[in-house]
Amino acid sequence: MKYLVGVLIGAWLMGGAVQAETLRVAYFEQGDVPFVIRDGSKGKGIFPDLMAAIARVNGDTLSVRFLPNARIQGEFDQGLLDLEVGANPAWRKEAKVPGLYSISFGLARTVLCYRLGVHRTKDQVEDFAGERIGTIAGYHYPEFEAAFNSHLVSRENVDNPRNLLLMLNAKRFKQVFVSKQVKDYWQAQDRASYGCQEGRTVDQAEMMIRVHPARSNILPKLNAAIESLRKSGELDTIFRRYAS
């Protein structure tokens, strides 16, 4: 796979001048700090900053909107969006249009977080039988999907991670699934409001850019731009910019 990616990037680099593109992308309208922050028409955060850097490297233009997660998926299926940033094939197995994927630009970790004062020694899927777990609407948790679908475990959807942590501390939940990066960010801002007891990792996956098949032509130069940003250190700078 790495050899194939290298060949594609090499072929793109040897192809001479690159045609500028207008790329349609949407981010979660509620924001998802530190990945997406609603700020201005283009937003900021890890995902918008990454795409801005890629567009700069490739000479492309971004058409940015902010939408609910479900609508992002629907518009991608309809070909109304070209890209979904921060996706992984494991999370889109049931999508009508699975899409194509760039090389990885980072690692996403989802962890169990317990309300402060809640302690448990067993944390496998079956150990949560009959219990509720706070989750983010539209997000997929592969290890627990079968248990959710069979109602062995109940998932309670919340619109964004910040509210999820607030509701955990308000004793609405005993436990939630949350991005480690998001949790660390909010705890650094206000531990009294967002503090929790971190448990085990329930999902760990590479973050990629999902490309609509109709725009497969842009995949080589996306990969080349990500690799260029990684080698220059700018990719790491983007992540550190929003570290807790």
C-alpha positions in Angstrom: 0.0 0.0 0.0 2.8 2.4 0.9 4.5 1.6 -2.4 1.3 2.3 -4.3 0.9 5.6 -2.6 4.5 6.5 -3.4 4.0 5.6 -7.0 0.9 7.8 -7.2 2.6 10.7 -5.6 5.6 10.3 -7.8 3.5 10.2 -10.9 1.6 13.3 -9.8 4.9 15.2 -9.2 6.2 14.2 -12.6 3.0 15.3 -14.3 4.1 19.0 -14.6 1.7 21.8 -14.0 -1.3 21.1 -11.8 -4.7 22.3 -12.6 -6.3 24.4 -9.8 -9.5 23.0 -8.4 -12.4 24.3 -6.4 -13.0 21.8 -3.6 -16.3 21.6 -1.7 -15.9 20.7 1.9 -18.1 20.9 5.0 -17.4 20.9 8.7 -19.5 20.0 11.7 -21.7 23.1 12.3 -21.5 22.7 16.1 -17.8 22.8 16.0 -15.5 20.1 17.4 -12.7 21.8 19.2 -9.8 21.4 18.6 -10.6 19.8 15.2 -13.1 22.4 14.0 -13.8 25.9 15.5 -16.5 28.1 14.2 -14.6 31.3 13.4 -15.3 33.3 10.3 -16.5 31.8 7.0 -13.7 29.2 6.7 -13.4 28.3 10.4 -10.2 27.3 12.1 -8.9 24.3 14.0 -6.9 21.3 12.9 -9.2 20.3 10.0 -9.7 23.8 8.5 -6.0 24.8 9.0 -5.0 21.5 7.3 -7.2 22.1 4.3 -6.1 25.7 4.0 -2.5 24.5 3.9 -3.3 21.9 1.3 -5.2 24.4 -0.8 -2.2 26.8 -0.6 0.3 24.1 -1.6 -1.9 23.0 -4.6 -3.2 26.4 -5.6 -6.8 25.3 -5.0 -9.8 27.2 -3.8 -12.0 25.9 -0.9 -15.8 26.2 -0.9 -16.6 25.8 2.8 -19.9 25.2 4.6 -20.9 24.2 8.2 -23.5 21.5 8.4 -24.9 18.8 10.7 -23.1 15.5 10.6 -26.0 13.7 9.0 -26.3 16.3 6.3 -22.6 16.1 5.6 -23.0 12.4 5.0 -26.1 12.9 2.8 -24.5 15.6 0.7 -21.4 13.5 0.2 -23.5 10.6 -1.0 -25.3 13.0 -3.5 -22.0 14.3 -4.8 -22.7 17.8 -3.4 -19.5 17.6 -1.3 -16.1 16.6 -2.7 -14.3 16.0 0.6 -14.9 14.9 4.2 -11.9 15.7 6.4 -11.0 13.4 9.3 -12.7 10.3 8.1 -11.7 6.6 8.1 -13.1 3.7 6.1 -14.1 1.8 9.2 -16.5 4.6 10.1 -18.1 4.7 6.7 -18.7 1.0 6.0 -22.5 1.5 5.7 -22.3 4.7 3.5 -24.0 4.7 0.2 -20.9 6.1 -1.4 -17.9 4.7 0.6 -15.5 7.1 -1.2 -11.7 7.1 -1.7 -9.2 7.9 1.0 -6.1 10.0 1.2 -3.0 8.9 3.2 -3.3 9.5 6.9 -2.6 12.9 8.4 -3.0 12.0 12.1 -4.3 9.5 14.7 -7.8 9.8 16.3 -8.4 8.1 19.7 -11.8 7.7 21.3 -11.7 6.9 25.0 -14.2 5.9 27.7 -14.6 8.7 30.2 -16.3 8.2 33.5 -17.9 10.8 35.8 -15.5 11.7 38.6 -16.1 9.4 41.5 -17.3 6.5 39.3 -15.0 3.5 39.4 -15.3 0.2 37.6 -12.9 -2.7 37.1 -14.7 -4.3 34.1 -15.0 -2.3 30.9 -15.6 -4.8 28.1 -18.7 -4.4 25.9 -20.8 -7.0 27.7 -20.0 -5.3 31.0 -22.1 -2.4 30.0 -25.3 -4.5 29.4 -28.4 -2.6 30.4 -26.4 0.7 30.8 -26.4 4.0 28.9 -23.3 5.5 27.3 -23.3 9.1 26.1 -22.2 9.4 22.5 -21.9 11.9 19.7 -24.8 11.9 17.2 -23.7 10.6 13.8 -20.4 9.1 15.1 -19.6 5.4 14.8 -18.0 3.2 17.5 -17.1 -0.1 15.7 -16.4 -2.1 18.9 -19.8 -1.3 20.3 -22.0 -1.0 17.2 -23.4 -4.6 17.5 -24.3 -4.0 21.2 -26.0 -0.7 20.3 -27.9 -2.2 17.4 -29.2 -5.1 19.5 -30.0 -2.7 22.4 -27.7 -4.7 24.7 -26.2 -1.3 25.5 -28.1 2.0 25.1 -26.4 4.9 23.3 -27.7 8.4 24.1 -26.7 10.9 21.4 -25.6 14.4 22.2 -24.9 17.1 19.6 -21.3 17.9 20.4 -18.4 16.7 22.6 -18.4 19.8 24.8 -22.0 19.3 25.8 -21.3 15.6 26.3 -18.7 16.4 28.9 -20.9 19.0 30.6 -23.7 16.5 30.8 -21.3 13.9 32.3 -20.4 16.3 35.1 -24.1 17.2 35.5 -24.7 13.5 36.3 -26.7 12.8 33.2 -24.4 10.0 32.4 -22.0 7.7 34.2 -19.8 7.3 31.2 -19.3 8.7 27.7 -17.3 8.1 24.6 -15.2 11.1 23.7 -12.2 12.0 21.6 -9.1 12.1 23.7 -7.9 15.3 21.9 -11.2 17.0 22.6 -11.3 15.9 26.2 -7.8 17.0 26.9 -8.5 20.4 25.3 -11.6 21.1 27.4 -10.1 19.8 30.6 -7.2 22.2 30.1 -9.7 25.1 29.8 -11.8 24.2 32.9 -11.3 21.0 34.7 -14.2 21.7 37.1 -16.7 21.7 34.3 -15.1 19.2 31.9 -13.2 16.9 34.2 -13.6 13.1 33.9 -11.9 9.9 34.8 -10.2 8.6 31.6 -10.7 4.9 30.9 -9.6 2.6 28.1 -9.4 3.4 24.4 -12.4 2.1 22.5 -11.4 3.2 19.0 -8.1 4.2 17.5 -7.9 5.0 13.8 -6.0 7.0 11.2 -7.6 10.2 10.1 -7.8 10.7 6.4 -9.5 12.8 3.8 -12.5 11.1 2.2 -12.8 11.9 -1.5 -15.9 11.5 -3.6 -15.3 9.0 -6.4 -16.3 11.6 -9.0 -13.3 13.6 -7.9 -10.8 10.8 -7.9 -8.4 12.9 -10.0 -7.6 15.1 -7.0 -6.4 12.2 -4.8 -2.8 12.1 -5.9 -2.2 15.8 -5.3 -4.0 15.6 -1.9 -1.6 12.8 -0.9 1.4 14.8 -2.2 0.4 17.9 -0.3 -0.1 16.0 3.0 3.3 14.4 2.5 4.9 17.8 1.8 3.3 19.3 4.9 4.5 16.3 7.0 8.1 16.6 5.7 8.2 20.4 6.2 7.0 20.1 9.8 3.9 22.2 9.1 1.5 19.3 9.7 3.0 18.9 13.2 2.8 22.6 13.7 -1.0 22.6 13.0 -1.6 19.9 15.6 0.6 21.6 18.2 -1.2 24.9 17.6 -4.4 23.4 19.1 -2.8 21.2 21.7 -4.2 21.5 25.2 
